[in-house]
Amino acid sequence: MSEAIAFPRPEAPAKAPQQGLRRTLMIGIGAVALVAALGFGAWYALVGSHHVTTDNAYVGADTADITPMVAGQVVDVQVADTRVVKKGDILVRLDDRDARIALAQAEGDLAKAKRQFAQTSFTRVALSAQVEARSAAIASAQAQLNSAQAAFNKAKIDLERRQKLAPSGAVSADELTIAQNAFAAAKANLELAQAGVAQAGSNRGAADGDLAAVRALLDGTTVDTNPDVMIAQAKVDQANLDLERTVIRAPVDGVVTSRAIQVGQRVAPGAVLMRIVPVGQLYVDANFKEGQLRRVQPGQAVTLTSDLYGGGVVFHGRVTGFSGGTGSAFALIPAQNATGNWIKVVQRLPVRVALDPHELADHPLRVGLSMDADIDTSSTGSVP
């Protein structure tokens, strides 16, 4: 057999220096990790635990819908979308000719009511004089009645005396006839006088009634407090208001948006012509998870950044309140959790944040922009 050839085996490298380096490196990494953990723990205990954040936040505003109060045809539109307007600026003009005619008619009715009041006042004076005249007529009729009564009594006595003497022939038939005729005439005159007194009393009663009716209309009133005049004045005020409403003005400062009106279009009361966004009174609705709201209270300070300006511009605000329910609770089709395959979903509750108007003036925002919100739960303060 041939002898095996032995090859020299390589010497093993020294492991001690490499193991020492690795151990040192691991210790260093562990020390760095420990320091980082301690630092994070200290930061979280002192700062992080007092802050809740969300990027599910959006700018909102209570927009003003511009609607006409009267019907009419549009003759002028003085604004367009994106136009900045001030409170009181003219937005739209409606044709005011019908309103001016209605105002003229109402003013005519008011003048007529005032004239009727003056006429009624003079009528009261005339009726007072008429009552006095009717009283005098009653006195005159009573005097005539007394005279007729006296004549009747005399004619009756004369007739009775002649009737007693007639059988003895002391009175002729002609004298008896004359006495009978005189008695009949006196009786007729008496009845006529009695009717005259009754007529005079009736006339006095009618005059008293007319005077009482006029006094009921006038007593305790003046030309300004008379009911008919007040009704006519109210119609004039309404006509003036309708005429004023043919000019539609901006109710707030803001930016015009969603204009939906053109010249020549006829509008009805309540139709939305455009909207005005009060950009100086914006707020943010930040949708926080329900577990983040344990220590959130109204009045706490909020810092916000916008995607529009980036992190270099920081907005400051205050929590003003919480929504009455989660977004899903008020959805058009609310989630139905009473099913066999139910899966719990963390809900979000909108938190209203009021913004600093001075910061909004320096860096304007618009409705719907995204925001990042950070609430300092350790802060306190009054709700703005």
C-alpha positions in Angstrom: 0.0 0.0 0.0 1.2 3.5 -0.7 1.5 5.7 2.3 -1.0 8.5 2.7 0.3 12.0 2.2 -0.4 14.3 5.2 -1.2 17.9 4.4 -0.6 20.5 7.1 -3.9 21.8 8.7 -4.3 25.7 8.9 -4.2 27.2 12.3 -7.6 28.5 13.7 -7.7 32.3 14.0 -8.0 34.0 17.3 -11.7 34.4 18.4 -11.1 36.3 21.6 -10.7 39.8 20.1 -13.8 39.4 17.8 -16.0 38.3 20.6 -14.9 41.2 22.8 -15.7 43.7 20.0 -19.2 42.2 19.5 -19.9 42.2 23.2 -18.9 45.9 23.3 -21.0 46.7 20.3 -24.1 45.0 21.8 -23.6 46.7 25.1 -23.4 50.0 23.3 -26.5 49.3 21.4 -28.3 48.2 24.5 -27.2 51.3 26.3 -28.4 53.5 23.4 -31.7 51.7 23.4 -32.1 52.0 27.1 -31.3 55.7 27.0 -33.8 56.1 24.1 -36.5 54.2 26.0 -35.9 56.2 29.2 -36.0 59.4 27.2 -39.2 58.4 25.4 -40.7 57.3 28.7 -39.8 60.6 30.3 -41.1 62.5 27.3 -44.3 60.6 27.3 -44.8 61.0 31.0 -44.1 64.7 30.9 -45.5 65.7 27.5 -46.8 62.9 25.3 -49.4 61.7 27.8 -51.0 65.1 27.9 -51.5 65.4 24.1 -53.9 63.7 21.7 -53.6 64.2 18.0 -55.4 63.4 14.8 -55.1 64.2 11.1 -58.8 63.6 10.6 -59.8 67.2 10.9 -61.4 69.7 8.5 -62.1 73.4 8.4 -65.8 74.3 8.6 -68.0 77.4 8.8 -71.6 78.4 9.4 -72.3 79.6 5.9 -75.0 82.2 5.2 -77.5 81.2 2.5 -78.6 84.2 0.5 -82.4 84.0 -0.2 -84.9 86.6 -1.4 -87.7 87.6 0.9 -89.9 88.7 -2.0 -90.6 87.4 -5.5 -89.3 89.3 -8.5 -87.2 89.3 -11.6 -83.4 89.8 -11.2 -82.2 93.0 -12.9 -78.7 93.1 -11.5 -76.1 90.7 -9.9 -73.1 92.6 -8.6 -71.0 89.7 -7.3 -69.4 86.5 -8.6 -67.9 83.4 -6.9 -64.7 84.1 -4.9 -65.7 87.7 -4.5 -64.9 89.1 -1.0 -67.8 91.1 0.4 -68.5 93.1 3.5 -71.7 93.1 5.6 -74.2 95.4 3.9 -72.7 95.2 0.4 -75.3 94.9 -2.4 -75.4 91.4 -3.9 -78.6 91.3 -6.1 -81.2 93.8 -7.2 -84.8 92.7 -8.1 -87.3 94.6 -10.2 -88.9 97.0 -7.8 -91.7 98.5 -9.9 -94.4 96.3 -8.4 -93.2 97.1 -4.9 -93.3 100.9 -5.6 -96.9 100.6 -6.9 -97.9 98.7 -3.8 -96.2 101.3 -1.6 -98.1 104.1 -3.4 -101.4 102.3 -2.9 -100.7 101.7 0.8 -99.8 105.4 1.3 -103.1 106.3 -0.4 -105.0 104.0 1.9 -103.3 105.6 4.9 -104.2 109.1 3.8 -107.8 108.0 3.3 -107.9 106.5 6.8 -106.6 109.7 8.3 -109.2 111.7 6.4 -112.0 109.4 7.5 -110.8 109.9 11.1 -111.0 113.7 10.7 -114.4 113.4 9.1 -115.6 111.2 12.0 -114.3 113.8 14.5 -116.3 116.5 12.8 -119.3 114.1 12.6 -119.2 113.8 16.4 -119.4 117.6 16.8 -122.4 117.7 14.3 -124.1 114.8 16.1 -123.7 116.6 19.5 -125.4 119.6 18.0 -128.1 117.4 16.5 -128.8 115.8 19.9 -129.2 119.3 21.4 -131.6 120.2 18.5 -133.6 117.0 19.1 -133.9 117.9 22.8 -135.3 121.3 21.8 -137.7 119.6 19.4 -138.9 117.4 22.2 -139.5 120.5 24.4 -141.4 122.1 21.5 -143.5 119.0 20.9 -144.3 118.8 24.6 -145.5 122.4 24.6 -147.7 121.7 21.6 -149.0 118.6 23.4 -149.9 120.7 26.5 -151.6 123.2 24.3 -153.6 120.5 22.5 -154.5 118.9 25.8 -155.8 122.2 27.1 -157.8 122.8 23.9 -159.2 119.2 24.1 -160.2 119.7 27.7 -162.0 122.9 26.9 -163.8 121.4 23.9 -164.8 118.4 26.0 -166.3 120.6 28.7 -168.1 122.8 26.2 -169.6 119.7 24.5 -170.7 118.1 27.8 -172.4 121.4 28.9 -174.3 121.8 25.6 -175.3 118.1 25.6 -176.9 118.7 29.1 -178.8 121.8 27.9 -179.9 120.3 24.6 -183.0 118.4 25.9 -184.4 121.5 27.5 -184.1 123.4 24.2 -181.6 126.0 25.7 -179.1 125.0 23.1 -179.8 124.9 19.4 -178.9 122.0 17.2 -176.4 124.1 15.4 -174.5 125.0 18.6 -174.4 121.4 19.6 -173.1 120.4 16.2 -170.4 123.1 16.4 -169.4 121.9 19.9 -169.2 118.3 18.7 -167.0 119.4 15.7 -164.8 121.5 18.0 -164.3 118.5 20.3 -163.4 116.2 17.4 -160.9 118.7 16.1 -159.3 119.1 19.6 -159.1 115.4 20.0 -157.4 115.0 16.6 -155.0 117.8 17.5 -154.2 116.2 20.8 -153.5 112.9 19.2 -151.3 114.7 16.6 -149.4 116.4 19.4 -148.9 113.2 21.2 -147.5 111.6 18.0 -145.2 114.6 17.6 -143.8 114.1 21.1 -143.2 110.4 20.4 -141.6 111.3 17.1 -139.3 113.9 18.7 -138.3 111.4 21.4 -137.6 108.8 18.7 -135.4 111.3 16.8 -133.6 112.1 20.0 -132.9 108.4 20.6 -131.6 107.9 17.1 -129.3 111.0 17.5 -128.1 109.6 20.8 -127.3 106.3 19.2 -125.4 107.8 16.4 -123.4 110.0 18.8 -122.6 107.0 21.0 -121.4 105.0 17.9 -119.1 107.8 16.9 -117.8 108.2 20.4 -117.1 104.5 20.5 -114.9 105.0 17.5 -113.1 108.1 18.7 -112.9 108.1 22.5 -109.4 107.3 23.8 -107.8 107.5 20.3 -105.9 110.0 18.3 -105.2 110.1 14.6 -102.1 107.9 15.2 -103.7 105.4 17.6 -107.0 105.0 15.6 -107.3 101.3 14.6 -108.1 102.0 11.0 -105.1 104.4 10.7 -102.8 101.9 12.5 -103.8 99.1 10.0 -103.2 101.4 7.1 -99.8 102.5 8.6 -98.8 98.8 9.0 -99.6 98.2 5.3 -97.3 101.2 4.4 -94.6 99.8 6.6 -94.9 96.4 5.0 -94.8 97.9 1.5 -91.7 99.9 2.5 -90.1 96.7 3.8 -91.0 94.8 0.6 -89.4 97.6 -1.5 -86.3 97.5 0.7 -86.1 93.8 0.2 -85.8 94.1 -3.6 -82.2 95.0 -2.8 -80.4 91.9 -1.4 -77.4 92.7 0.8 -74.7 90.6 2.4 -75.6 89.7 6.0 -72.0 88.9 7.0 -68.4 89.5 5.9 -67.1 86.7 3.8 -66.5 85.1 0.4 -69.2 84.5 -2.2 -69.6 80.9 -3.3 -72.1 78.7 -5.1 -73.7 81.5 -7.0 -76.8 80.2 -8.8 -78.5 83.3 -10.2 -78.5 85.2 -13.5 -79.9 88.5 -14.7 -83.5 88.0 -16.0 -84.2 85.0 -13.8 -87.4 85.2 -11.7 -86.9 84.1 -8.2 -89.3 83.1 -5.4 -89.0 83.7 -1.7 -86.7 81.2 0.0 -84.7 80.2 -3.2 -81.0 80.0 -2.5 -79.2 82.4 -4.8 -75.7 82.0 -3.4 -73.8 81.4 -0.2 -71.4 83.5 1.8 -68.6 81.8 3.7 -67.5 83.9 6.8 -63.8 83.2 6.4 -63.0 85.2 9.5 -65.2 83.0 11.7 -64.0 79.5 10.6 -63.7 76.5 13.0 -62.3 73.0 12.8 -64.1 69.8 13.4 -61.5 67.3 14.5 -62.6 63.7 14.5 -60.9 61.9 17.5 -61.1 58.3 18.3 -63.4 57.6 21.3 -60.4 56.3 23.4 -58.6 59.6 22.9 -61.3 61.7 24.6 -61.0 60.6 28.2 -59.4 63.8 29.3 -60.5 66.2 26.6 -62.6 69.1 28.0 -64.0 72.3 26.6 -61.5 75.2 26.9 -58.4 73.2 26.4 -55.7 74.6 24.0 -55.3 73.2 20.5 -52.5 73.6 18.0 -53.2 73.0 14.4 -51.4 72.9 11.1 -52.8 72.9 7.6 -51.7 71.1 4.5 -52.2 74.4 2.7 -49.4 76.2 4.6 -47.4 73.2 6.0 -45.9 72.8 9.4 -44.3 76.2 9.3 -47.6 77.9 10.1 -49.2 76.9 13.4 -52.8 77.9 14.2 -54.0 78.1 17.8 -57.5 77.4 19.1 -59.7 76.2 21.9 -62.0 73.2 22.3 -65.6 74.6 22.4 -67.5 71.4 22.6 -68.3 67.9 21.3 -70.8 66.7 18.7 -74.0 65.1 19.9 -73.0 61.8 18.3 -70.5 60.1 16.1 -70.4 60.5 12.4 -71.8 57.0 11.7 -74.7 57.7 14.1 -76.0 60.5 11.8 -75.2 58.8 8.5 -77.9 58.5 5.9 -77.8 54.7 6.4 -76.6 54.1 10.0 -74.5 51.0 10.7 -76.5 48.1 11.9 -74.4 46.1 14.4 -77.1 43.6 15.4 -75.7 40.9 13.0 -74.0 37.6 13.5 -70.8 38.7 11.9 -70.4 41.8 14.0 -66.9 43.4 14.1 -66.1 46.2 16.5 -65.1 49.4 14.8 -63.5 52.2 16.7 -65.8 55.3 16.4 -64.7 58.9 16.0 -66.5 61.8 17.7 -66.2 65.3 16.1 -64.7 67.9 18.5 -65.3 71.6 17.6 -62.3 73.8 17.8 -62.5 77.6 17.6 -59.7 79.3 15.8 -57.9 82.6 16.5 -59.4 85.2 14.2 -56.2 87.2 14.1 -54.3 84.2 12.8 -57.1 83.5 10.3 -56.6 87.1 9.0 -52.9 86.5 8.5 -53.3 83.1 7.0 -56.8 82.7 5.5 -58.3 79.2 5.3 -61.2 77.8 3.4 -64.0 75.4 4.2 -63.1 71.7 3.8 -59.3 72.1 4.1 -57.5 69.3 6.0 -55.9 70.0 9.3 -53.7 68.2 11.9 -55.0 68.9 15.4 -53.1 68.5 18.7 -55.0 69.0 22.0 -53.1 69.7 25.2 -55.2 67.9 27.8 -53.2 69.5 30.6 -54.3 73.0 29.7 -57.4 74.7 31.0 -59.2 77.8 29.9 -62.6 79.3 29.2 -64.5 78.5 26.1 -64.1 81.3 23.5 
